Amino acid sequence: MSIAESLDLRKAVNHELAELQDMLKTSAYRRIIYKEERNIEENPALSFADISLEIEKKRLLFRELNRALRRVSFLTTVKFKDEN
């Protein structure tokens, strides 16, 4: 995998993490709509525990990508056209 592909993958994982965190917020509580003589309770569509596990997997992947990119950045040298 090239460095550019790794950077794109890290960006995508970071975006997925943001989406998962939003999903985690909505799955953390039950919504109650108060009506005149009755209350409507809406349970979250997704499980809090499942989303928490998925977030943890994505965080570990993100950390591993960062470590790999940092390791490669110290080993890679670039030769520019104007340098001889």
N, C-alpha and C positions, 0 to 999 in steps of 0.2 A: 504494500500500500504506500502510495506516495505521501509526501508531507501535505500537499494540497488536499488530497482526499481525506486525510486525517483531520485537517482543519475543518473541512466541510462536515465531516461526521460529528466532530465535537460541537459545532454550531447547531446541528440538527438535534443532538442529544440535549443540549442546553435549552433549546426551544421546547422539546418534549417535556423536560423537567418543569418548565414554567406552566405548561398546560396541565400536567399531572398535579401540580400544587394547587391550581385553581379547582381541579376536580376533587382534590382532597378537602378543600374548604367546603364545597357543597355537600360532600358525603359525610361531613362531621356532625351534622345536626338534622333533626327532623323539622320540617316546615309545618307550621300550624296556621291555618287561615280561619280567623274568627268570624263567624256569621251570627245572625241574630239569635237563633235558637239552637244552633248546632255548630260544631267545630269540625273543620276538615283537616285531617292530618295527612301529610305527604311524606312518606319515607324516602330516603335517598335511593336513587336508582342503582348506584354502585356501592360496593362494600368498602368501608373505610380501611379495613385490614388489607384487602387486596390492593388497593391503591397505594397504601403505605409500603407494601412489599415491592411493588413496581417502581416506586420512587427510589427506594434503597438500591435496587438493581441498576437503575439509570445513574444514580450518584456514583456508584462504584465504577461503572463504565466510564463516566466523565472523568473521574480521578485517574483511572488507568490511562485514558487517552492523554490527559495533561502530562502525566509522568513520562509516557512514551515520547510525546512531542518535545518535552524538555530535554530528555536524554538524546534525542536525535539532533536537536538544535545545537548541542555542544560538539557533535561529531561531524556535522555537515559544514563544508566550506563552499563558497560560491566564487567562481572566477568570472569577472565581468569582462566584456569585450575590449574595453579600453585599457585593461591591465595586461601586462605581458609577463 
